[in-house]
Structures are given as structure tokens and as C-alpha cells.
Amino acid sequence: MTKLLDQAVETARRLAPEQQDEIAHMMMLYADLPVIQLTPEEEADLAAADEEIARGDLATDEQVQALWTKRRP
């Protein structure tokens, strides 16, 4: 175990049991998840989306509702 992880566990030991269980569940989920490698195209798409969000270029409520309406059978 790394020193940092050991420090985190020691800190968690001082928390309430419910918080300790929540941390334990998150760690177990994290440990079981595969690492996802993005393609260059996916990286570019994500960067473009981040730029749109930074500009405030977001869909309106009406546009989102129209999308959901179109997708439903």
C-alpha cells in the first residue's frame, strides 16, 4: 500500500461507520472498473464539448425536451 493510500485509510478510520462504508464501496467500484482509453477523435470531441460548456453554449430546455420526445416510441 502506498503512503498516500495508507494516510487516506487512517483518515477514514476516524469517520462514522456509514461514511467508512461509503468510501469502501467507492474504492471497490473504482478498483473493478477498467481503464477507458479514448481515441484521438473522442479526445477532440470531449475538448470541443468542454469549450462549448465554457462558452455557455448549452441546449435550451425546449431543445432537450424535443430530443427526448423524438427518441421515445
mmJSON file of the N, C-alpha and C atoms, coordinates in Angstrom:
{"data_MODEL":{"atom_site":{
"group_PDB":["ATOM","ATOM","ATOM","ATOM","ATOM","ATOM","ATOM","ATOM","ATOM","ATOM","ATOM","ATOM","ATOM","ATOM","ATOM","ATOM","ATOM","ATOM","ATOM","ATOM","ATOM","ATOM","ATOM","ATOM","ATOM","ATOM","ATOM","ATOM","ATOM","ATOM","ATOM","ATOM","ATOM","ATOM","ATOM","ATOM","ATOM","ATOM","ATOM","ATOM","ATOM","ATOM","ATOM","ATOM","ATOM","ATOM","ATOM","ATOM","ATOM","ATOM","ATOM","ATOM","ATOM","ATOM","ATOM","ATOM","ATOM","ATOM","ATOM","ATOM","ATOM","ATOM","ATOM","ATOM","ATOM","ATOM","ATOM","ATOM","ATOM","ATOM","ATOM","ATOM","ATOM","ATOM","ATOM","ATOM","ATOM","ATOM","ATOM","ATOM","ATOM","ATOM","ATOM","ATOM","ATOM","ATOM","ATOM","ATOM","ATOM","ATOM","ATOM","ATOM","ATOM","ATOM","ATOM","ATOM","ATOM","ATOM","ATOM","ATOM","ATOM","ATOM","ATOM","ATOM","ATOM","ATOM","ATOM","ATOM","ATOM","ATOM","ATOM","ATOM","ATOM","ATOM","ATOM","ATOM","ATOM","ATOM","ATOM","ATOM","ATOM","ATOM","ATOM","ATOM","ATOM","ATOM","ATOM","ATOM","ATOM","ATOM","ATOM","ATOM","ATOM","ATOM","ATOM","ATOM","ATOM","ATOM","ATOM","ATOM","ATOM","ATOM","ATOM","ATOM","ATOM","ATOM","ATOM","ATOM","ATOM","ATOM","ATOM","ATOM","ATOM","ATOM","ATOM","ATOM","ATOM","ATOM","ATOM","ATOM","ATOM","ATOM","ATOM","ATOM","ATOM","ATOM","ATOM","ATOM","ATOM","ATOM","ATOM","ATOM","ATOM","ATOM","ATOM","ATOM","ATOM","ATOM","ATOM","ATOM","ATOM","ATOM","ATOM","ATOM","ATOM","ATOM","ATOM","ATOM","ATOM","ATOM","ATOM","ATOM","ATOM","ATOM","ATOM","ATOM","ATOM","ATOM","ATOM","ATOM","ATOM","ATOM","ATOM","ATOM","ATOM","ATOM","ATOM","ATOM","ATOM","ATOM","ATOM","ATOM","ATOM","ATOM","ATOM","ATOM","ATOM","ATOM","ATOM"],
"id":[1,2,3,4,5,6,7,8,9,10,11,12,13,14,15,16,17,18,19,20,21,22,23,24,25,26,27,28,29,30,31,32,33,34,35,36,37,38,39,40,41,42,43,44,45,46,47,48,49,50,51,52,53,54,55,56,57,58,59,60,61,62,63,64,65,66,67,68,69,70,71,72,73,74,75,76,77,78,79,80,81,82,83,84,85,86,87,88,89,90,91,92,93,94,95,96,97,98,99,100,101,102,103,104,105,106,107,108,109,110,111,112,113,114,115,116,117,118,119,120,121,122,123,124,125,126,127,128,129,130,131,132,133,134,135,136,137,138,139,140,141,142,143,144,145,146,147,148,149,150,151,152,153,154,155,156,157,158,159,160,161,162,163,164,165,166,167,168,169,170,171,172,173,174,175,176,177,178,179,180,181,182,183,184,185,186,187,188,189,190,191,192,193,194,195,196,197,198,199,200,201,202,203,204,205,206,207,208,209,210,211,212,213,214,215,216,217,218,219],
"type_symbol":["N","C","C","N","C","C","N","C","C","N","C","C","N","C","C","N","C","C","N","C","C","N","C","C","N","C","C","N","C","C","N","C","C","N","C","C","N","C","C","N","C","C","N","C","C","N","C","C","N","C","C","N","C","C","N","C","C","N","C","C","N","C","C","N","C","C","N","C","C","N","C","C","N","C","C","N","C","C","N","C","C","N","C","C","N","C","C","N","C","C","N","C","C","N","C","C","N","C","C","N","C","C","N","C","C","N","C","C","N","C","C","N","C","C","N","C","C","N","C","C","N","C","C","N","C","C","N","C","C","N","C","C","N","C","C","N","C","C","N","C","C","N","C","C","N","C","C","N","C","C","N","C","C","N","C","C","N","C","C","N","C","C","N","C","C","N","C","C","N","C","C","N","C","C","N","C","C","N","C","C","N","C","C","N","C","C","N","C","C","N","C","C","N","C","C","N","C","C","N","C","C","N","C","C","N","C","C","N","C","C","N","C","C","N","C","C","N","C","C"],
"label_atom_id":["N","CA","C","N","CA","C","N","CA","C","N","CA","C","N","CA","C","N","CA","C","N","CA","C","N","CA","C","N","CA","C","N","CA","C","N","CA","C","N","CA","C","N","CA","C","N","CA","C","N","CA","C","N","CA","C","N","CA","C","N","CA","C","N","CA","C","N","CA","C","N","CA","C","N","CA","C","N","CA","C","N","CA","C","N","CA","C","N","CA","C","N","CA","C","N","CA","C","N","CA","C","N","CA","C","N","CA","C","N","CA","C","N","CA","C","N","CA","C","N","CA","C","N","CA","C","N","CA","C","N","CA","C","N","CA","C","N","CA","C","N","CA","C","N","CA","C","N","CA","C","N","CA","C","N","CA","C","N","CA","C","N","CA","C","N","CA","C","N","CA","C","N","CA","C","N","CA","C","N","CA","C","N","CA","C","N","CA","C","N","CA","C","N","CA","C","N","CA","C","N","CA","C","N","CA","C","N","CA","C","N","CA","C","N","CA","C","N","CA","C","N","CA","C","N","CA","C","N","CA","C","N","CA","C","N","CA","C","N","CA","C","N","CA","C","N","CA","C","N","CA","C","N","CA","C"],
"label_alt_id":[null,null,null,null,null,null,null,null,null,null,null,null,null,null,null,null,null,null,null,null,null,null,null,null,null,null,null,null,null,null,null,null,null,null,null,null,null,null,null,null,null,null,null,null,null,null,null,null,null,null,null,null,null,null,null,null,null,null,null,null,null,null,null,null,null,null,null,null,null,null,null,null,null,null,null,null,null,null,null,null,null,null,null,null,null,null,null,null,null,null,null,null,null,null,null,null,null,null,null,null,null,null,null,null,null,null,null,null,null,null,null,null,null,null,null,null,null,null,null,null,null,null,null,null,null,null,null,null,null,null,null,null,null,null,null,null,null,null,null,null,null,null,null,null,null,null,null,null,null,null,null,null,null,null,null,null,null,null,null,null,null,null,null,null,null,null,null,null,null,null,null,null,null,null,null,null,null,null,null,null,null,null,null,null,null,null,null,null,null,null,null,null,null,null,null,null,null,null,null,null,null,null,null,null,null,null,null,null,null,null,null,null,null,null,null,null,null,null,null],
"label_comp_id":["MET","MET","MET","THR","THR","THR","LYS","LYS","LYS","LEU","LEU","LEU","LEU","LEU","LEU","ASP","ASP","ASP","GLN","GLN","GLN","ALA","ALA","ALA","VAL","VAL","VAL","GLU","GLU","GLU","THR","THR","THR","ALA","ALA","ALA","ARG","ARG","ARG","ARG","ARG","ARG","LEU","LEU","LEU","ALA","ALA","ALA","PRO","PRO","PRO","GLU","GLU","GLU","GLN","GLN","GLN","GLN","GLN","GLN","ASP","ASP","ASP","GLU","GLU","GLU","ILE","ILE","ILE","ALA","ALA","ALA","HIS","HIS","HIS","MET","MET","MET","MET","MET","MET","MET","MET","MET","LEU","LEU","LEU","TYR","TYR","TYR","ALA","ALA","ALA","ASP","ASP","ASP","LEU","LEU","LEU","PRO","PRO","PRO","VAL","VAL","VAL","ILE","ILE","ILE","GLN","GLN","GLN","LEU","LEU","LEU","THR","THR","THR","PRO","PRO","PRO","GLU","GLU","GLU","GLU","GLU","GLU","GLU","GLU","GLU","ALA","ALA","ALA","ASP","ASP","ASP","LEU","LEU","LEU","ALA","ALA","ALA","ALA","ALA","ALA","ALA","ALA","ALA","ASP","ASP","ASP","GLU","GLU","GLU","GLU","GLU","GLU","ILE","ILE","ILE","ALA","ALA","ALA","ARG","ARG","ARG","GLY","GLY","GLY","ASP","ASP","ASP","LEU","LEU","LEU","ALA","ALA","ALA","THR","THR","THR","ASP","ASP","ASP","GLU","GLU","GLU","GLN","GLN","GLN","VAL","VAL","VAL","GLN","GLN","GLN","ALA","ALA","ALA","LEU","LEU","LEU","TRP","TRP","TRP","THR","THR","THR","LYS","LYS","LYS","ARG","ARG","ARG","ARG","ARG","ARG","PRO","PRO","PRO"],
"label_asym_id":["A","A","A","A","A","A","A","A","A","A","A","A","A","A","A","A","A","A","A","A","A","A","A","A","A","A","A","A","A","A","A","A","A","A","A","A","A","A","A","A","A","A","A","A","A","A","A","A","A","A","A","A","A","A","A","A","A","A","A","A","A","A","A","A","A","A","A","A","A","A","A","A","A","A","A","A","A","A","A","A","A","A","A","A","A","A","A","A","A","A","A","A","A","A","A","A","A","A","A","A","A","A","A","A","A","A","A","A","A","A","A","A","A","A","A","A","A","A","A","A","A","A","A","A","A","A","A","A","A","A","A","A","A","A","A","A","A","A","A","A","A","A","A","A","A","A","A","A","A","A","A","A","A","A","A","A","A","A","A","A","A","A","A","A","A","A","A","A","A","A","A","A","A","A","A","A","A","A","A","A","A","A","A","A","A","A","A","A","A","A","A","A","A","A","A","A","A","A","A","A","A","A","A","A","A","A","A","A","A","A","A","A","A","A","A","A","A","A","A"],
"label_entity_id":["1","1","1","1","1","1","1","1","1","1","1","1","1","1","1","1","1","1","1","1","1","1","1","1","1","1","1","1","1","1","1","1","1","1","1","1","1","1","1","1","1","1","1","1","1","1","1","1","1","1","1","1","1","1","1","1","1","1","1","1","1","1","1","1","1","1","1","1","1","1","1","1","1","1","1","1","1","1","1","1","1","1","1","1","1","1","1","1","1","1","1","1","1","1","1","1","1","1","1","1","1","1","1","1","1","1","1","1","1","1","1","1","1","1","1","1","1","1","1","1","1","1","1","1","1","1","1","1","1","1","1","1","1","1","1","1","1","1","1","1","1","1","1","1","1","1","1","1","1","1","1","1","1","1","1","1","1","1","1","1","1","1","1","1","1","1","1","1","1","1","1","1","1","1","1","1","1","1","1","1","1","1","1","1","1","1","1","1","1","1","1","1","1","1","1","1","1","1","1","1","1","1","1","1","1","1","1","1","1","1","1","1","1","1","1","1","1","1","1"],
"label_seq_id":[1,1,1,2,2,2,3,3,3,4,4,4,5,5,5,6,6,6,7,7,7,8,8,8,9,9,9,10,10,10,11,11,11,12,12,12,13,13,13,14,14,14,15,15,15,16,16,16,17,17,17,18,18,18,19,19,19,20,20,20,21,21,21,22,22,22,23,23,23,24,24,24,25,25,25,26,26,26,27,27,27,28,28,28,29,29,29,30,30,30,31,31,31,32,32,32,33,33,33,34,34,34,35,35,35,36,36,36,37,37,37,38,38,38,39,39,39,40,40,40,41,41,41,42,42,42,43,43,43,44,44,44,45,45,45,46,46,46,47,47,47,48,48,48,49,49,49,50,50,50,51,51,51,52,52,52,53,53,53,54,54,54,55,55,55,56,56,56,57,57,57,58,58,58,59,59,59,60,60,60,61,61,61,62,62,62,63,63,63,64,64,64,65,65,65,66,66,66,67,67,67,68,68,68,69,69,69,70,70,70,71,71,71,72,72,72,73,73,73],
"pdbx_PDB_ins_code":[null,null,null,null,null,null,null,null,null,null,null,null,null,null,null,null,null,null,null,null,null,null,null,null,null,null,null,null,null,null,null,null,null,null,null,null,null,null,null,null,null,null,null,null,null,null,null,null,null,null,null,null,null,null,null,null,null,null,null,null,null,null,null,null,null,null,null,null,null,null,null,null,null,null,null,null,null,null,null,null,null,null,null,null,null,null,null,null,null,null,null,null,null,null,null,null,null,null,null,null,null,null,null,null,null,null,null,null,null,null,null,null,null,null,null,null,null,null,null,null,null,null,null,null,null,null,null,null,null,null,null,null,null,null,null,null,null,null,null,null,null,null,null,null,null,null,null,null,null,null,null,null,null,null,null,null,null,null,null,null,null,null,null,null,null,null,null,null,null,null,null,null,null,null,null,null,null,null,null,null,null,null,null,null,null,null,null,null,null,null,null,null,null,null,null,null,null,null,null,null,null,null,null,null,null,null,null,null,null,null,null,null,null,null,null,null,null,null,null],
"Cartn_x":[0.847,0.0,0.901,0.529,1.325,1.102,2.014,1.909,0.635,0.322,-0.868,-2.14,-2.226,-3.4,-3.499,-2.375,-2.356,-2.874,-2.468,-2.951,-4.457,-4.944,-6.381,-7.173,-6.669,-7.342,-7.347,-6.239,-6.178,-7.186,-7.305,-8.279,-9.693,-9.966,-11.299,-11.67,-10.699,-10.975,-11.586,-11.346,-11.876,-13.286,-13.8,-15.132,-16.2,-17.438,-18.572,-18.639,-19.183,-19.258,-19.95,-20.981,-21.689,-20.782,-19.975,-19.041,-17.936,-17.482,-16.466,-16.997,-18.261,-18.842,-18.965,-19.334,-19.45,-18.096,-17.057,-15.706,-15.291,-15.595,-15.246,-15.936,-17.221,-17.95,-17.332,-16.977,-16.372,-15.032,-14.241,-12.936,-13.101,-14.066,-14.276,-14.763,-15.658,-16.128,-14.981,-14.195,-13.084,-12.074,-11.787,-10.786,-11.238,-12.543,-13.06,-13.307,-13.259,-13.546,-12.33,-12.545,-11.422,-11.055,-9.809,-9.368,-9.851,-10.499,-11.034,-10.056,-9.608,-8.682,-9.477,-9.472,-10.191,-9.37,-10.083,-9.422,-9.117,-8.235,-7.988,-9.262,-10.152,-11.415,-12.286,-12.322,-13.103,-12.504,-11.172,-10.497,-10.865,-10.852,-11.179,-12.632,-13.526,-14.945,-15.165,-14.487,-14.599,-14.064,-12.954,-12.378,-13.338,-13.953,-14.91,-16.125,-16.59,-17.728,-17.369,-16.16,-15.711,-15.668,-15.23,-15.183,-16.596,-17.537,-18.927,-19.505,-19.23,-19.727,-19.127,-17.832,-17.162,-17.757,-18.189,-18.808,-20.262,-20.828,-22.244,-23.143,-22.565,-23.308,-23.978,-25.099,-25.794,-27.17,-27.71,-29.049,-30.076,-31.124,-32.212,-33.071,-33.895,-34.82,-35.724,-36.144,-37.027,-36.304,-35.033,-34.27,-34.083,-33.824,-33.665,-34.992,-36.081,-37.398,-37.735,-37.415,-37.674,-36.869,-35.638,-34.807,-35.415,-35.819,-36.422,-37.724,-38.504,-39.774,-39.526,-38.507,-38.183,-37.689,-36.97,-36.374,-37.374,-38.497,-39.468,-40.334,-40.65,-41.521,-42.935],
"Cartn_y":[-1.162,0.0,1.237,2.215,3.439,4.253,5.175,6.02,6.864,7.374,8.213,7.411,6.214,5.381,5.006,4.718,4.398,5.581,6.81,8.002,8.171,7.89,8.006,7.005,5.788,4.761,5.17,5.688,6.141,7.265,8.16,9.24,8.683,7.734,7.129,6.404,5.849,5.131,6.035,7.321,8.266,8.744,8.338,8.759,7.829,8.262,7.445,6.173,5.089,3.82,3.954,4.776,4.937,5.563,6.534,7.172,6.197,5.393,4.386,3.404,2.984,2.047,2.689,3.975,4.669,4.731,5.06,5.099,3.715,2.686,1.322,0.921,1.269,0.943,1.665,2.939,3.69,3.08,2.697,2.1,0.777,-0.028,-1.321,-1.144,-0.191,0.078,0.569,1.48,2.042,0.963,0.08,-0.962,-1.95,-2.131,-3.103,-2.522,-1.197,-0.577,-0.63,-1.001,-0.986,0.459,0.664,1.976,2.167,3.273,3.554,4.45,4.003,4.772,5.425,6.746,7.458,7.491,7.437,7.591,9.081,9.411,10.828,11.585,10.931,11.567,11.836,10.881,11.066,12.172,12.241,13.309,14.674,14.781,16.039,16.417,15.444,15.688,16.17,15.547,15.945,17.359,17.68,19.03,20.065,19.736,20.648,20.856,19.782,19.896,20.755,20.587,21.408,22.887,23.177,24.559,25.138,24.33,24.786,25.11,24.25,24.472,25.747,25.951,27.143,28.419,28.341,29.498,29.682,28.668,28.733,28.31,27.65,27.21,25.871,25.944,24.748,24.668,23.47,23.276,23.905,24.463,25.011,23.854,24.139,23.128,22.606,23.513,23.116,22.165,22.421,21.541,20.162,20.12,18.827,18.067,18.757,18.113,17.574,18.337,17.887,16.631,16.571,15.387,14.168,14.324,13.2,12.761,13.704,13.388,12.606,13.01,12.344,10.916,10.68,9.375,8.369,8.854,7.932,7.326,6.038,5.39,5.895],
"Cartn_z":[0.0,0.0,0.0,-0.802,-0.836,0.438,0.68,1.87,1.812,0.634,0.492,0.765,0.217,0.458,1.931,2.537,3.958,4.782,4.419,5.112,4.935,3.727,3.459,4.294,4.409,5.209,6.676,7.152,8.545,8.795,7.848,7.969,7.973,7.087,7.004,8.294,8.981,10.235,11.291,11.184,12.171,11.82,10.677,10.248,10.815,10.696,11.129,10.279,10.839,10.093,8.736,8.66,7.381,6.328,6.748,5.827,5.427,6.36,6.046,5.003,5.16,4.197,2.819,2.784,1.501,0.793,1.545,0.978,0.488,1.28,0.9,-0.403,-0.539,-1.775,-2.971,-2.794,-3.898,-4.3,-3.315,-3.619,-4.361,-3.913,-4.558,-5.989,-6.202,-7.558,-8.436,-7.919,-8.666,-9.043,-8.121,-8.364,-9.426,-9.567,-10.531,-11.919,-12.051,-13.335,-14.251,-15.504,-16.438,-16.798,-17.14,-17.588,-19.02,-19.259,-20.594,-21.326,-22.475,-23.303,-24.424,-24.471,-25.522,-26.799,-27.93,-29.228,-29.415,-30.355,-30.63,-31.011,-31.745,-32.127,-30.907,-29.978,-28.756,-27.89,-27.826,-27.077,-27.661,-28.999,-29.667,-29.416,-29.472,-29.234,-27.799,-26.863,-25.463,-25.252,-25.882,-25.777,-26.364,-27.491,-28.116,-27.208,-26.588,-25.67,-24.465,-23.935,-22.809,-23.19,-24.411,-24.888,-25.014,-25.522,-25.644,-24.267,-23.304,-21.947,-21.366,-21.585,-21.069,-21.661,-22.924,-23.584,-23.165,-22.497,-22.135,-23.268,-24.257,-25.433,-25.118,-24.403,-23.964,-24.611,-24.653,-25.202,-24.266,-24.857,-24.052,-23.54,-22.558,-22.046,-23.159,-24.038,-25.145,-26.11,-26.379,-27.273,-26.655,-25.376,-24.7,-24.721,-24.424,-24.428,-25.817,-26.849,-28.216,-28.537,-28.075,-28.3,-27.621,-26.356,-25.633,-26.281,-26.746,-27.401,-28.683,-29.444,-30.7,-30.458,-29.365,-29.067,-28.516,-27.982,-27.385,-28.486,-28.327,-29.331,-29.264],
"occupancy":[1.0,1.0,1.0,1.0,1.0,1.0,1.0,1.0,1.0,1.0,1.0,1.0,1.0,1.0,1.0,1.0,1.0,1.0,1.0,1.0,1.0,1.0,1.0,1.0,1.0,1.0,1.0,1.0,1.0,1.0,1.0,1.0,1.0,1.0,1.0,1.0,1.0,1.0,1.0,1.0,1.0,1.0,1.0,1.0,1.0,1.0,1.0,1.0,1.0,1.0,1.0,1.0,1.0,1.0,1.0,1.0,1.0,1.0,1.0,1.0,1.0,1.0,1.0,1.0,1.0,1.0,1.0,1.0,1.0,1.0,1.0,1.0,1.0,1.0,1.0,1.0,1.0,1.0,1.0,1.0,1.0,1.0,1.0,1.0,1.0,1.0,1.0,1.0,1.0,1.0,1.0,1.0,1.0,1.0,1.0,1.0,1.0,1.0,1.0,1.0,1.0,1.0,1.0,1.0,1.0,1.0,1.0,1.0,1.0,1.0,1.0,1.0,1.0,1.0,1.0,1.0,1.0,1.0,1.0,1.0,1.0,1.0,1.0,1.0,1.0,1.0,1.0,1.0,1.0,1.0,1.0,1.0,1.0,1.0,1.0,1.0,1.0,1.0,1.0,1.0,1.0,1.0,1.0,1.0,1.0,1.0,1.0,1.0,1.0,1.0,1.0,1.0,1.0,1.0,1.0,1.0,1.0,1.0,1.0,1.0,1.0,1.0,1.0,1.0,1.0,1.0,1.0,1.0,1.0,1.0,1.0,1.0,1.0,1.0,1.0,1.0,1.0,1.0,1.0,1.0,1.0,1.0,1.0,1.0,1.0,1.0,1.0,1.0,1.0,1.0,1.0,1.0,1.0,1.0,1.0,1.0,1.0,1.0,1.0,1.0,1.0,1.0,1.0,1.0,1.0,1.0,1.0,1.0,1.0,1.0,1.0,1.0,1.0,1.0,1.0,1.0,1.0,1.0,1.0],
"B_iso_or_equiv":[0.0,0.0,0.0,0.0,0.0,0.0,0.0,0.0,0.0,0.0,0.0,0.0,0.0,0.0,0.0,0.0,0.0,0.0,0.0,0.0,0.0,0.0,0.0,0.0,0.0,0.0,0.0,0.0,0.0,0.0,0.0,0.0,0.0,0.0,0.0,0.0,0.0,0.0,0.0,0.0,0.0,0.0,0.0,0.0,0.0,0.0,0.0,0.0,0.0,0.0,0.0,0.0,0.0,0.0,0.0,0.0,0.0,0.0,0.0,0.0,0.0,0.0,0.0,0.0,0.0,0.0,0.0,0.0,0.0,0.0,0.0,0.0,0.0,0.0,0.0,0.0,0.0,0.0,0.0,0.0,0.0,0.0,0.0,0.0,0.0,0.0,0.0,0.0,0.0,0.0,0.0,0.0,0.0,0.0,0.0,0.0,0.0,0.0,0.0,0.0,0.0,0.0,0.0,0.0,0.0,0.0,0.0,0.0,0.0,0.0,0.0,0.0,0.0,0.0,0.0,0.0,0.0,0.0,0.0,0.0,0.0,0.0,0.0,0.0,0.0,0.0,0.0,0.0,0.0,0.0,0.0,0.0,0.0,0.0,0.0,0.0,0.0,0.0,0.0,0.0,0.0,0.0,0.0,0.0,0.0,0.0,0.0,0.0,0.0,0.0,0.0,0.0,0.0,0.0,0.0,0.0,0.0,0.0,0.0,0.0,0.0,0.0,0.0,0.0,0.0,0.0,0.0,0.0,0.0,0.0,0.0,0.0,0.0,0.0,0.0,0.0,0.0,0.0,0.0,0.0,0.0,0.0,0.0,0.0,0.0,0.0,0.0,0.0,0.0,0.0,0.0,0.0,0.0,0.0,0.0,0.0,0.0,0.0,0.0,0.0,0.0,0.0,0.0,0.0,0.0,0.0,0.0,0.0,0.0,0.0,0.0,0.0,0.0,0.0,0.0,0.0,0.0,0.0,0.0],
"pdbx_formal_charge":[null,null,null,null,null,null,null,null,null,null,null,null,null,null,null,null,null,null,null,null,null,null,null,null,null,null,null,null,null,null,null,null,null,null,null,null,null,null,null,null,null,null,null,null,null,null,null,null,null,null,null,null,null,null,null,null,null,null,null,null,null,null,null,null,null,null,null,null,null,null,null,null,null,null,null,null,null,null,null,null,null,null,null,null,null,null,null,null,null,null,null,null,null,null,null,null,null,null,null,null,null,null,null,null,null,null,null,null,null,null,null,null,null,null,null,null,null,null,null,null,null,null,null,null,null,null,null,null,null,null,null,null,null,null,null,null,null,null,null,null,null,null,null,null,null,null,null,null,null,null,null,null,null,null,null,null,null,null,null,null,null,null,null,null,null,null,null,null,null,null,null,null,null,null,null,null,null,null,null,null,null,null,null,null,null,null,null,null,null,null,null,null,null,null,null,null,null,null,null,null,null,null,null,null,null,null,null,null,null,null,null,null,null,null,null,null,null,null,null],
"auth_seq_id":[1,1,1,2,2,2,3,3,3,4,4,4,5,5,5,6,6,6,7,7,7,8,8,8,9,9,9,10,10,10,11,11,11,12,12,12,13,13,13,14,14,14,15,15,15,16,16,16,17,17,17,18,18,18,19,19,19,20,20,20,21,21,21,22,22,22,23,23,23,24,24,24,25,25,25,26,26,26,27,27,27,28,28,28,29,29,29,30,30,30,31,31,31,32,32,32,33,33,33,34,34,34,35,35,35,36,36,36,37,37,37,38,38,38,39,39,39,40,40,40,41,41,41,42,42,42,43,43,43,44,44,44,45,45,45,46,46,46,47,47,47,48,48,48,49,49,49,50,50,50,51,51,51,52,52,52,53,53,53,54,54,54,55,55,55,56,56,56,57,57,57,58,58,58,59,59,59,60,60,60,61,61,61,62,62,62,63,63,63,64,64,64,65,65,65,66,66,66,67,67,67,68,68,68,69,69,69,70,70,70,71,71,71,72,72,72,73,73,73],
"auth_comp_id":["MET","MET","MET","THR","THR","THR","LYS","LYS","LYS","LEU","LEU","LEU","LEU","LEU","LEU","ASP","ASP","ASP","GLN","GLN","GLN","ALA","ALA","ALA","VAL","VAL","VAL","GLU","GLU","GLU","THR","THR","THR","ALA","ALA","ALA","ARG","ARG","ARG","ARG","ARG","ARG","LEU","LEU","LEU","ALA","ALA","ALA","PRO","PRO","PRO","GLU","GLU","GLU","GLN","GLN","GLN","GLN","GLN","GLN","ASP","ASP","ASP","GLU","GLU","GLU","ILE","ILE","ILE","ALA","ALA","ALA","HIS","HIS","HIS","MET","MET","MET","MET","MET","MET","MET","MET","MET","LEU","LEU","LEU","TYR","TYR","TYR","ALA","ALA","ALA","ASP","ASP","ASP","LEU","LEU","LEU","PRO","PRO","PRO","VAL","VAL","VAL","ILE","ILE","ILE","GLN","GLN","GLN","LEU","LEU","LEU","THR","THR","THR","PRO","PRO","PRO","GLU","GLU","GLU","GLU","GLU","GLU","GLU","GLU","GLU","ALA","ALA","ALA","ASP","ASP","ASP","LEU","LEU","LEU","ALA","ALA","ALA","ALA","ALA","ALA","ALA","ALA","ALA","ASP","ASP","ASP","GLU","GLU","GLU","GLU","GLU","GLU","ILE","ILE","ILE","ALA","ALA","ALA","ARG","ARG","ARG","GLY","GLY","GLY","ASP","ASP","ASP","LEU","LEU","LEU","ALA","ALA","ALA","THR","THR","THR","ASP","ASP","ASP","GLU","GLU","GLU","GLN","GLN","GLN","VAL","VAL","VAL","GLN","GLN","GLN","ALA","ALA","ALA","LEU","LEU","LEU","TRP","TRP","TRP","THR","THR","THR","LYS","LYS","LYS","ARG","ARG","ARG","ARG","ARG","ARG","PRO","PRO","PRO"],
"auth_asym_id":["A","A","A","A","A","A","A","A","A","A","A","A","A","A","A","A","A","A","A","A","A","A","A","A","A","A","A","A","A","A","A","A","A","A","A","A","A","A","A","A","A","A","A","A","A","A","A","A","A","A","A","A","A","A","A","A","A","A","A","A","A","A","A","A","A","A","A","A","A","A","A","A","A","A","A","A","A","A","A","A","A","A","A","A","A","A","A","A","A","A","A","A","A","A","A","A","A","A","A","A","A","A","A","A","A","A","A","A","A","A","A","A","A","A","A","A","A","A","A","A","A","A","A","A","A","A","A","A","A","A","A","A","A","A","A","A","A","A","A","A","A","A","A","A","A","A","A","A","A","A","A","A","A","A","A","A","A","A","A","A","A","A","A","A","A","A","A","A","A","A","A","A","A","A","A","A","A","A","A","A","A","A","A","A","A","A","A","A","A","A","A","A","A","A","A","A","A","A","A","A","A","A","A","A","A","A","A","A","A","A","A","A","A","A","A","A","A","A","A"],
"auth_atom_id":["N","CA","C","N","CA","C","N","CA","C","N","CA","C","N","CA","C","N","CA","C","N","CA","C","N","CA","C","N","CA","C","N","CA","C","N","CA","C","N","CA","C","N","CA","C","N","CA","C","N","CA","C","N","CA","C","N","CA","C","N","CA","C","N","CA","C","N","CA","C","N","CA","C","N","CA","C","N","CA","C","N","CA","C","N","CA","C","N","CA","C","N","CA","C","N","CA","C","N","CA","C","N","CA","C","N","CA","C","N","CA","C","N","CA","C","N","CA","C","N","CA","C","N","CA","C","N","CA","C","N","CA","C","N","CA","C","N","CA","C","N","CA","C","N","CA","C","N","CA","C","N","CA","C","N","CA","C","N","CA","C","N","CA","C","N","CA","C","N","CA","C","N","CA","C","N","CA","C","N","CA","C","N","CA","C","N","CA","C","N","CA","C","N","CA","C","N","CA","C","N","CA","C","N","CA","C","N","CA","C","N","CA","C","N","CA","C","N","CA","C","N","CA","C","N","CA","C","N","CA","C","N","CA","C","N","CA","C","N","CA","C","N","CA","C","N","CA","C","N","CA","C","N","CA","C"],
"pdbx_PDB_model_num":[1,1,1,1,1,1,1,1,1,1,1,1,1,1,1,1,1,1,1,1,1,1,1,1,1,1,1,1,1,1,1,1,1,1,1,1,1,1,1,1,1,1,1,1,1,1,1,1,1,1,1,1,1,1,1,1,1,1,1,1,1,1,1,1,1,1,1,1,1,1,1,1,1,1,1,1,1,1,1,1,1,1,1,1,1,1,1,1,1,1,1,1,1,1,1,1,1,1,1,1,1,1,1,1,1,1,1,1,1,1,1,1,1,1,1,1,1,1,1,1,1,1,1,1,1,1,1,1,1,1,1,1,1,1,1,1,1,1,1,1,1,1,1,1,1,1,1,1,1,1,1,1,1,1,1,1,1,1,1,1,1,1,1,1,1,1,1,1,1,1,1,1,1,1,1,1,1,1,1,1,1,1,1,1,1,1,1,1,1,1,1,1,1,1,1,1,1,1,1,1,1,1,1,1,1,1,1,1,1,1,1,1,1,1,1,1,1,1,1]
}}}
